[in-house]
Amino acid sequence: MLQVPFIRDHREKVIEGLKKRNLDAAQMIDEVIALDETRRRLQTELDNTLAESNSLSKEIGNLYKSGQADKANALKEKTGELKETSKILGEDLNTTVEALNQLLYKLPNVPHKSVPAGSTEDDNEEVFRKGDIPTLHDNALPHWELAKKYDIINFELGNKITGAGFPVYKGKGAKLQRALISYFLDKNTAAGYTEYQLPLLVNEASGFGTGQLPDKEGQMYHVTEDNLYLIPTSEVPGTNIFRDELLNESDLPIGITGYTPCFRREAGSYGAHVRGLNRLHQFDKVEILRVEHPDNSYKALDGMVEHVKEILDELKLPYRILRLCGGDLGFTSALTYDFEVFSTAQDRWLEISSVSNFETFQANRLKLRFRNSEGKNELAHTLNGSSLALPRVLAGILENYQTEDGINIPDILIPYTGFDKI
């Protein structure tokens, strides 16, 4: 959530920044400023009224003690009026604060200055590419056909048990999946991230804290009786570890990692681009999260990008990195880099990671602060990245490592799988 003082002091900067998202926010920004002026006026009036009421109460007490009951009783009528005024002012203040918050919840983060303008993914900027795209044999298959041929993923069985988008991994497919999870976690912990095992259900406050609510409630599975949400990513429970926390500057930076299944409704998804593992309702992902001092967060973002690059280098998959344009940027993000692996059998790029800096946007919602060197409380910066999402990484391995007599396993994974070929 954007900070009101920042909006008030940098009105034009915020409006211009949000234009990168193809959002004309001038009217909303002016409404925020007007509501904040009303809020501050009401708060001042309420504080003055309460102060006057408290002062009169003390005076009434002194008058009673000194035997001046008539004067005291006369003032009691005034305090009654002040209490009624305070009640009305308090109600008006609460209504104004609620209206202001509802408006702020609708405003996305202001893009970083390096974010290119654009409307769709076609306007994203490629900033890096590495790896040779392999030449496959004539009978090469997409991963959903390979999964069926070698009996390692059963999409039909998942559809029978639950529905489309819930595959069943079996045999060497299940072991390869587990190997990827272990490898990713080992890489992350070796890089200094502390491993957490996190809940798969979160409450509404957690959803609001990281920005999934109210923006993406239609994409989250909702357990209505308990008002809990299945997590769309471990970013949500992981970042909410720090909700309502006041850290010391010496605590920073903080890095955590965790593996979780993730659940997304993906409403409206259909067509060839969602076949097989390309888009699922349940999938596994290993995440990395950071809480950083604002002065260091973009250096930390660069470090996270290099970390994911190293993983893909070791997997020897052809990949590229995109800087997302304003129109393709997530609601909470100030800057996002997407990693894509090339699927040779599908002849297209598959997104397998997003690494983002949210600056203070999530921290403001979370009330995540630290005490700086001057002893003042300051909002931290939060960052997160997939390290990595498994389905499309697995699809890339199956398709790019296929041969006429099976699927080779990347060398880095063989110690985890115990076999070198499917």
Stockholm file with secondary structure:
# STOCKHOLM 1.0

chainA/1-422         MLQVPFIRDHREKVIEGLKKRNLDAAQMIDEVIALDETRRRLQTELDNTLAESNSLSKEIGNLYKSGQADKANALKEKTGELKETSKILGEDLNTTVEALNQLLYKLPNVPHKSVPAGSTEDDNEEVFRKGDIPTLHDNALPHWELAKKYDIINFELGNKITGAGFPVYKGKGAKLQRALISYFLDKNTAAGYTEYQLPLLVNEASGFGTGQLPDKEGQMYHVTEDNLYLIPTSEVPGTNIFRDELLNESDLPIGITGYTPCFRREAGSYGAHVRGLNRLHQFDKVEILRVEHPDNSYKALDGMVEHVKEILDELKLPYRILRLCGGDLGFTSALTYDFEVFSTAQDRWLEISSVSNFETFQANRLKLRFRNSEGKNELAHTLNGSSLALPRVLAGILENYQTEDGINIPDILIPYTGFDKI
#=GR chainA/1-422 SS CCCHHHHHHTHHHHHHHHHTTTCCCHHHHHHHHHHHHHHHHHHHHHHHHHHHHHHHHHHHHHHHHTTCHHHHHHHHHHHHHHHHHHHHHHHHHHHHHHHHHHHHHHCCCCCCTTSCCCSSGGGCEEEEEESCCCCCCTTCCCHHHHHHHTTSEEHHHHHHHTCTTCCEECHHHHHHHHHHHHHHHHHHHHTTCEEECCCSEEEHHHHHHHTCTTTSGGGSCEETTTTEEECSSTHHHHHGGGTTCEEEGGGCCEEEEEEEEEECCCTTCCSGGGTTTTSCSEEEEEEEEEEECTTTHHHHHHHHHHHHHHHHHHHTCCEEEEECCGGGSCTTCSEEEEEEEEETTTTEEEEEEEEEECTTHHHHHHTCEEECTTSCEEECEEEEEEEEEHHHHHHHHHHHTEETTEEBCCGGGHHHHSCSBC
#=GC SS_cons         CCCHHHHHHTHHHHHHHHHTTTCCCHHHHHHHHHHHHHHHHHHHHHHHHHHHHHHHHHHHHHHHHTTCHHHHHHHHHHHHHHHHHHHHHHHHHHHHHHHHHHHHHHCCCCCCTTSCCCSSGGGCEEEEEESCCCCCCTTCCCHHHHHHHTTSEEHHHHHHHTCTTCCEECHHHHHHHHHHHHHHHHHHHHTTCEEECCCSEEEHHHHHHHTCTTTSGGGSCEETTTTEEECSSTHHHHHGGGTTCEEEGGGCCEEEEEEEEEECCCTTCCSGGGTTTTSCSEEEEEEEEEEECTTTHHHHHHHHHHHHHHHHHHHTCCEEEEECCGGGSCTTCSEEEEEEEEETTTTEEEEEEEEEECTTHHHHHHTCEEECTTSCEEECEEEEEEEEEHHHHHHHHHHHTEETTEEBCCGGGHHHHSCSBC
//
